């Protein structure tokens, strides 16, 4: 999870929502990514999805059967669905996502069972995102106060 946190911080420094993900196989990181939505202009460029794509290339198979996904926030429905379709073995996440969290999709999936474990370093993961949005609001409010468009 610490490596996913580093990816999240790096994404935040690039102006992205600070979410990071790593894919682990046999105890070794095979892929890592941070959000790149703004950079790529692509709403699907979430850290988890990018990490799953990179892991598939790294292991030479889209089936990531023995892989584990670590992500700093609970996966959204899109990323949860991609994890199922990629046949990920287990997902570990940091903070819950109260707005877009999709972990309930794992409960009754008829084809592939994905183990899921949340709240790993949850306070630290949540703090990264909260700080990012707090700073973004302060920047926006500062511009508005100076008469610039918000």
HELIX and SHEET records of a PDB file:
HELIX    1   1 UNK A    2  UNK A   13  1                                  12    
HELIX    2   2 UNK A   37  UNK A   40  1                                   4    
HELIX    3   3 UNK A   47  UNK A   59  1                                  13    
HELIX    4   4 UNK A   77  UNK A   85  1                                   9    
HELIX    5   5 UNK A  103  UNK A  106  5                                   4    
HELIX    6   6 UNK A  122  UNK A  145  1                                  24    
SHEET    1   A 5 UNK A  28  UNK A  34  0                                        
SHEET    2   A 5 UNK A  20  UNK A  25 -1                                        
SHEET    3   A 5 UNK A  67  UNK A  73 -1                                        
SHEET    4   A 5 UNK A  90  UNK A  95  1                                        
SHEET    5   A 5 UNK A 115  UNK A 117  1                                        
END                                                                             
